């Protein structure tokens, strides 16, 4: 599937710490300022709870991965509650169709709970890599990661992973994705203010 001009926009869970920026970003996406797009939520505090539970109870990474997917689903609900134009969608193809029609789909990755051979079930894969996976899956021309932290200009996927700005699997997913990868960090938000 290919969608001309379609973008996947991952909103980091850490943006919850900047309510005004999160709401403004959602409103801008709903208004179409980035063109047709699919929103991918980070796991935010829900994923942090999974990390704490795994540390306390020592369950395996495969379960932690599935629970982190659920955390992204809960963040999808939060984003949809914050932006009336947003609608939760679980099917990638349906999300692409809705975006092309001018809607603002927020992707809930619940269908990935069944597992996929191309997605490792570990903390090496977070919503950053899953955004790239979705972008490749729907043929998006760009994948934008919106972060709360400052992002160094011109850093490639390996450098971003080394700095801890994206997950460890991100360089591998980036190598499989043929579109443009962009990062927008806190410094960009300050410039726009």
Residue pairs with C-beta under 8 A, 6 or more apart in sequence:
1 93
1 96
1 137
1 138
1 139
2 139
3 36
3 96
3 99
3 100
3 138
3 139
3 140
3 141
4 141
5 35
5 36
5 141
6 35
6 36
6 37
6 38
6 96
6 99
6 100
6 138
6 139
6 140
6 141
7 34
7 35
7 36
7 37
7 38
7 135
7 140
7 141
7 142
7 143
7 144
8 37
8 38
8 40
8 131
8 132
8 134
8 135
8 138
8 140
8 142
8 143
8 144
9 29
9 34
9 37
9 38
9 39
9 40
9 143
9 144
9 146
10 39
10 40
10 41
10 42
10 127
10 128
10 131
10 143
10 144
10 145
10 146
11 22
11 25
11 26
11 39
11 40
11 41
11 42
11 79
11 146
12 42
12 44
12 127
12 145
12 146
12 147
12 148
13 41
13 42
13 43
13 44
13 45
13 46
13 47
13 48
13 75
13 127
14 42
14 44
14 147
14 148
14 149
15 21
15 22
15 25
15 42
15 146
15 147
15 148
16 22
16 44
16 45
16 78
17 148
18 148
18 189
21 189
22 82
23 82
23 83
25 146
26 39
26 79
26 82
26 83
26 86
26 104
27 83
28 34
29 37
29 39
29 83
29 104
30 83
30 85
30 86
30 104
32 102
34 144
36 99
36 100
36 102
37 99
37 104
37 144
38 89
38 92
38 95
38 96
38 99
38 105
38 106
38 107
38 134
38 138
38 140
39 76
39 79
39 86
39 104
39 105
39 106
39 107
40 72
40 106
40 107
40 109
40 127
40 130
40 131
40 134
41 72
41 75
41 76
41 78
41 79
41 106
41 107
41 127
42 72
42 75
42 126
42 127
42 128
43 50
43 68
43 71
43 72
43 75
43 126
43 127
44 71
44 75
44 78
46 70
46 71
46 72
46 74
46 75
47 68
47 71
47 72
47 126
47 127
49 71
50 64
50 67
50 68
50 71
51 64
51 123
53 59
53 67
54 61
54 63
54 64
61 121
61 122
61 123
62 121
62 122
64 122
64 123
65 120
65 121
65 122
65 123
65 125
66 113
66 121
68 123
68 126
69 109
69 110
69 112
69 113
70 110
70 113
72 108
72 109
72 127
72 130
73 88
73 108
73 109
73 110
76 88
76 106
76 107
76 108
77 88
79 86
79 106
80 86
80 87
80 88
80 106
83 104
85 103
85 104
86 104
86 105
86 106
87 98
87 103
87 104
87 105
87 106
88 105
88 106
88 107
88 108
89 95
89 98
89 105
89 106
89 107
89 108
90 107
90 108
90 109
90 110
90 111
91 111
92 107
92 134
92 137
92 138
93 138
94 105
95 105
95 107
95 134
95 138
96 138
96 139
96 140
98 105
99 105
107 134
109 130
109 134
112 119
112 130
115 121
118 133
119 125
119 129
119 130
119 133
120 169
123 167
124 167
124 168
124 169
125 167
125 169
125 173
126 166
126 167
128 145
128 166
128 167
128 170
129 166
129 167
129 169
129 170
129 172
129 173
131 143
131 145
132 143
132 170
132 173
132 174
132 176
132 177
132 181
133 173
134 140
135 142
135 143
135 177
135 179
136 173
136 176
136 177
136 178
136 179
140 179
141 179
141 180
142 179
142 180
142 181
142 182
143 177
143 179
143 180
143 181
143 182
144 182
144 183
144 184
145 166
145 181
145 182
145 183
145 184
146 184
147 165
147 183
147 184
147 185
147 186
148 185
148 186
149 165
149 185
149 186
150 185
150 186
150 187
151 160
151 165
151 183
151 184
151 185
151 186
151 187
151 188
152 159
152 163
155 163
155 165
155 183
156 171
157 166
157 170
157 171
157 174
157 175
157 181
158 171
160 166
160 170
160 183
161 167
161 168
161 170
161 171
165 183
174 181
